[in-house]
Amino acid sequence: MTWLYVPGDRPEVVAKALRCGADVVVIDLEDAVAPDRKDHALRATAELLSDPVPVPVHVRVNALDGPLAEHEIRTLAPLPGLAGLRLPKVQGPADVHRAAGWATVAAEPVPEHVAYVAEPVPEHLPYAAEGPVPPAGRALADHPTSVRTPPVRTPPVSTSPGTTATLAPAAPPAASALPATPALYALLESALGIEHAFAIATAHPALRGIALGEADLCGELGVQDDAGLAWPRSRAVVAARAAGLAPPPQSVHPDVHDLDGLARSCARGRALGFLGRAAIHPRQLPVIEAAYLPSAEEVAAAQEIVRAATAEGGALALPDGRFVDAAVVAAARRVLDLAGRSR
């Protein structure tokens, strides 16, 4: 539901973030860290994640086509405290495969670090790809903090002249002793990334989610308001659901003092199909939760639907005339799953 970004070069801030109630803490090695602090940020993050942590921790690494990402991924992937790697500026499936390859062979010797060169700037689950949603603000003892997926080779996409490109199904995993791949999350921050959204979402079995990076996307598209982002946002939601992934979270709201604006923006995001949101300050967390958790009226309506479906079975009409079928019942169960979150 909530992903709180914190700068990786400030371990004291990271320590506070682990206790502030976010469902996931995202340690940022990219935009939040100055070029001359990149090495320090990686060392501090690796030290933190060398032991289990109380809440899931993701790490956003630097650009995959830059000089730092491979070393960062190889360093962090085997650590027990890592719950996921967030991959910035993903343009297509090849970027996901590159990162997965670095993560999968992380058990091998890590190459010498290169100098930094500044880059241009129950019986049902809420969502099958994600597993049970943990209660907000605290970790459960039985809630996994990382997902490790055996590597699978995906057949190439057919692009013969005169034919429409199709995505071939992934081959079944072969039995091997290769190290597992940590959970990967792709950030779509460019027009090309949006165009390839579904291909990215289905690129690798370790890819567990996609999300937008709206600041970079706005800059590339030349848009300044929500109207210009309506189609990319819907594209990300549809691509994630078509790939069997959880609905993506919204991108950050950059004004940490504008909580009313954050609430309005979350309401629009929820209407588009997003679930939860990234944050850059703890004060944003309760606003995001309030916007995305179902209201008492929504819970009551969902309970009525589930009770009726349990008693009758099959399609039916409620006393007020609403038609209920399997899809409506599934949506009602998701509402009740979200309502079951408690601090």
HELIX and SHEET records of a PDB file:
HELIX    1   1 PRO A   11  ALA A   17  1                                   7    
HELIX    2   2 PRO A   35  ARG A   37  5                                   3    
HELIX    3   3 LYS A   38  LEU A   49  1                                  12    
HELIX    4   4 ALA A   69  LEU A   76  1                                   8    
HELIX    5   5 PRO A   93  THR A  104  1                                  12    
HELIX    6   6 ALA A  191  GLU A  195  1                                   5    
HELIX    7   7 ALA A  197  ALA A  201  1                                   5    
HELIX    8   8 GLU A  214  LEU A  221  1                                   8    
HELIX    9   9 ASP A  226  LEU A  229  5                                   4    
HELIX   10  10 ALA A  230  ALA A  242  1                                  13    
HELIX   11  11 LEU A  259  LEU A  272  1                                  14    
HELIX   12  12 PRO A  282  GLN A  284  5                                   3    
HELIX   13  13 LEU A  285  TYR A  292  1                                   8    
HELIX   14  14 ALA A  296  GLU A  312  1                                  17    
HELIX   15  15 ALA A  326  ALA A  339  1                                  14    
SHEET    1   A 7 LEU A 207  LEU A 212  0                                        
SHEET    2   A 7 LEU A 184  LEU A 188  1                                        
SHEET    3   A 7 GLY A  84  LEU A  87  1                                        
SHEET    4   A 7 VAL A  57  ARG A  60  1                                        
SHEET    5   A 7 VAL A  24  ASP A  28  1                                        
SHEET    6   A 7 THR A   2  PRO A   7  1                                        
SHEET    7   A 7 ARG A 277  ALA A 279  1                                        
SHEET    1   B 2 ARG A 148  THR A 149  0                                        
SHEET    2   B 2 THR A 181  PRO A 182 -1                                        
SHEET    1   C 2 LEU A 316  ALA A 317  0                                        
SHEET    2   C 2 PHE A 323  VAL A 324 -1                                        
END                                                                             
